[in-house]
Amino acid sequence: MFNRKEQTALLLLGAALLVGSALAAVDYFRPAALQEFRVLPAAAVTPPAEGVASVSVPVPATGRTPRQTPAVSPDRATGGDPVDINQATCQQLQELPGIGPAIAGRIVAYREAHGAFAGVGELDRVSGIGPKTLARLRPLVVCSTRAGR
């Protein structure tokens, strides 16, 4: 039916398909791919554990798919105060929705290489921050001027 070269090519093609599928599954299930689903400080109220056998919390039907992120107010995302992008540490930046360790590191590296941000809109110059992420971050961040810029 198939000659030796065709059999080898089909075998390699099948192996490449399996490896690609395995890599796609690992990429999908790794925690970094699901950053927007992590619990933010003060975003959820934890009921007291004393004397409560079980707690059921109703989940409202929102009509959104899991990848859509609602607008978040500064007090829910960061514990109250907006984050100053010119003074925030990587850890503080990671508390913002859609900002993981990699992007937080890029923001700090960009700030160190180019000086303080002149405005919040300059965040789009950082690799990994596009228009949607910037729109989500605008109400949550401020940009103070730093001496020496």
C-alpha positions in Angstrom: 0.0 0.0 0.0 2.6 2.7 1.1 6.3 2.4 0.3 9.0 2.6 3.0 9.5 6.4 2.6 5.8 7.1 2.8 5.4 5.0 5.9 8.3 6.9 7.6 6.7 10.2 6.6 3.3 9.2 8.0 4.9 8.0 11.2 6.7 11.2 11.7 3.6 13.2 10.8 1.6 11.3 13.4 4.3 11.8 16.0 4.4 15.5 15.3 0.6 15.7 15.7 0.8 13.9 19.1 3.6 16.2 20.3 1.8 19.3 19.2 -1.5 18.1 20.9 0.4 17.4 24.1 2.1 20.8 24.1 -1.3 22.5 23.4 -2.8 20.7 26.4 0.1 21.7 28.7 -0.1 25.3 27.5 -3.9 25.4 28.1 -3.8 23.9 31.6 -0.7 25.7 33.0 -1.6 28.2 35.7 -0.1 31.2 33.9 -2.6 30.8 31.1 -5.5 31.2 33.6 -4.2 34.3 35.4 -7.5 36.2 35.1 -9.2 33.6 37.2 -7.0 34.0 40.3 -8.6 35.4 43.5 -7.7 39.0 44.1 -7.4 40.3 47.6 -10.7 41.7 48.9 -12.5 40.6 45.7 -14.5 38.0 47.5 -15.9 38.0 51.0 -15.0 34.9 53.0 -17.7 33.8 55.4 -16.7 33.1 59.0 -15.9 29.4 59.6 -17.3 29.3 63.2 -20.4 27.2 63.7 -21.1 26.9 60.0 -21.5 23.4 58.6 -21.7 24.3 55.0 -22.0 27.5 53.0 -23.7 27.8 49.7 -23.0 30.9 47.6 -25.4 31.6 44.7 -23.6 32.3 41.4 -25.5 34.8 39.3 -26.0 34.0 35.6 -24.1 36.7 33.8 -24.3 35.6 30.2 -20.6 36.1 29.8 -18.1 33.5 28.6 -15.3 32.7 31.1 -12.7 34.7 29.0 -14.6 38.0 29.3 -13.5 40.1 32.3 -15.9 42.6 33.8 -14.8 46.1 34.7 -13.2 46.1 38.1 -13.3 49.0 40.5 -10.0 50.0 42.1 -11.2 49.1 45.6 -12.0 45.5 44.5 -8.9 44.8 42.5 -6.1 46.5 44.6 -7.6 46.8 48.1 -8.7 50.4 47.7 -6.0 52.7 46.3 -5.0 52.8 42.6 -1.5 51.4 41.9 1.1 54.0 40.9 2.9 52.5 37.9 6.0 54.6 38.5 6.6 53.3 42.0 4.9 49.8 42.2 6.9 46.7 42.7 6.4 43.5 40.6 4.2 42.1 43.4 2.0 45.1 43.5 1.6 45.1 39.7 0.6 41.4 39.8 -2.5 42.3 41.9 -3.9 44.0 38.8 -6.2 41.9 36.6 -4.4 40.4 33.6 -0.9 41.2 34.9 1.1 38.2 35.8 4.8 37.8 36.8 6.1 38.2 33.2 4.2 41.4 32.3 4.9 42.9 35.8 8.6 42.2 35.2 8.4 43.8 31.8 6.7 46.9 33.2 9.4 47.4 35.8 12.2 46.7 33.2 10.7 49.2 30.8 10.5 51.8 33.7 14.1 51.2 34.6 15.3 51.4 31.0 13.2 54.4 29.9 12.5 56.3 33.1 9.2 57.0 34.7 6.0 56.7 32.7 4.6 60.1 31.6 1.1 58.8 31.6 -1.0 55.6 31.9 -1.3 55.4 28.1 2.5 54.7 27.9 1.8 51.2 29.3 0.9 50.1 25.7 4.6 50.4 24.9 5.3 47.4 27.2 5.2 44.1 25.4 2.1 42.1 26.4 -0.1 45.1 27.1 -2.6 45.7 24.3 -5.6 48.0 24.0 -7.9 45.7 25.9 -5.5 45.2 28.9 -4.8 48.9 28.9 -8.6 49.7 29.0 -9.0 47.3 31.9 -6.1 48.9 33.8 -6.9 52.6 33.3 -9.3 52.9 36.3 -6.9 50.9 38.5 -3.6 52.7 38.0 -2.3 56.2 38.4 0.9 57.7 37.1 2.8 60.0 39.4 5.8 62.0 38.2 9.1 61.1 39.8 11.9 63.5 40.4 14.9 63.0 38.1 13.1 62.2 34.9 
